[in-house]
Amino acid sequence: MSEVVASGIWVVPRAFRRLVPGITDISVELNELFEKVDQRVNFPELEVELMKRWKKENTFQKSLDLREGKDRFVFYEGPPTANGKPATHHILARAFKDLFGRYKTMKGFYVE
């Protein structure tokens, strides 16, 4: 197990010093290499900003266009409350639908 140095919000292996010639003070060097991230993130606001950007840049359509003509993958899902009141297994089914769709997209399939 390698030793680590805590620096601000980063924990970095000591071996990092050997990767960048001339490092003497790892905390100073890390501040130069990375921007600090605000730890008080407003996720709903971040999601709205991201969705605006994706809409402006037409990101989703571009992702479909890149895979047009490729093998198709379709994940069929039944009605969300076919088995009675919504429960944990409905959330799990949606998570699977999201997970497999993303995986197949990354593997180059045209996901519907």
C-alpha positions in Angstrom: 0.0 0.0 0.0 1.5 3.4 -1.0 1.7 6.3 1.4 -0.7 9.2 0.8 -0.6 12.9 1.5 -3.7 14.8 2.4 -3.8 18.2 0.8 -7.0 20.2 1.1 -9.7 18.0 -0.3 -7.3 15.8 -2.2 -5.6 12.6 -1.1 -2.7 11.9 -3.4 -0.2 9.0 -3.4 3.4 10.0 -2.5 4.5 8.3 -5.8 2.9 11.3 -7.6 6.0 13.3 -6.7 8.0 11.0 -8.9 5.6 11.5 -11.9 6.1 15.3 -12.1 9.7 16.4 -12.1 10.6 19.2 -9.6 7.8 18.7 -7.2 8.9 19.7 -3.7 5.7 20.9 -2.0 2.9 18.6 -3.2 0.1 20.9 -1.8 1.4 23.9 -3.8 1.8 21.8 -6.9 -1.7 20.3 -6.6 -3.3 23.8 -6.3 -1.6 24.6 -9.6 -2.7 21.4 -11.3 -6.4 21.2 -10.2 -9.1 23.7 -9.6 -10.8 23.3 -6.2 -14.4 22.1 -6.4 -17.1 23.8 -4.4 -18.3 21.2 -1.9 -21.7 22.8 -1.5 -23.1 21.9 -4.8 -26.8 22.7 -5.6 -27.6 19.6 -7.7 -31.1 20.7 -8.8 -29.6 23.9 -10.2 -26.7 22.1 -11.8 -29.1 19.7 -13.5 -31.1 22.6 -14.9 -27.9 24.3 -16.2 -26.8 21.0 -17.8 -30.2 20.4 -19.4 -30.1 23.9 -20.9 -26.6 23.3 -22.3 -27.6 19.9 -23.8 -30.7 21.5 -25.4 -28.6 24.4 -26.8 -25.9 22.1 -28.2 -28.5 19.5 -29.3 -26.4 16.8 -27.5 -29.0 14.1 -27.4 -29.8 14.2 -31.1 -26.1 14.2 -31.9 -25.6 11.1 -29.8 -28.4 9.4 -31.8 -27.0 10.6 -35.1 -23.6 9.1 -34.2 -25.2 5.7 -33.8 -27.6 5.8 -36.7 -27.6 2.6 -38.7 -25.9 0.6 -35.9 -27.4 -2.4 -34.3 -30.5 -1.5 -32.3 -31.1 -2.2 -28.6 -34.6 -1.9 -27.2 -35.5 -2.4 -23.5 -39.2 -2.9 -23.1 -40.7 -1.9 -19.7 -44.3 -2.5 -18.6 -46.5 0.0 -16.9 -44.9 1.3 -13.7 -47.7 0.2 -11.4 -48.9 -3.0 -13.1 -48.2 -5.0 -9.9 -50.1 -2.6 -7.5 -48.8 0.4 -5.7 -45.4 1.8 -6.5 -42.7 0.2 -4.4 -38.9 -0.4 -4.3 -38.9 -2.9 -7.1 -40.3 -0.2 -9.5 -37.3 2.0 -8.7 -35.0 -0.9 -9.3 -36.6 -1.7 -12.7 -36.1 2.0 -13.7 -32.5 1.9 -12.5 -31.9 -1.3 -14.7 -33.5 0.4 -17.7 -31.2 3.4 -17.3 -28.1 1.3 -16.6 -28.5 -1.1 -19.6 -29.5 1.7 -22.0 -26.4 3.7 -21.1 -24.1 0.6 -21.3 -25.4 -0.3 -24.7 -25.1 3.3 -25.9 -21.4 3.3 -24.8 -21.0 -0.1 -26.6 -22.1 1.6 -29.9 -25.7 0.4 -30.1 -28.6 2.7 -31.3 -30.7 2.6 -28.1 -34.4 3.1 -28.4 
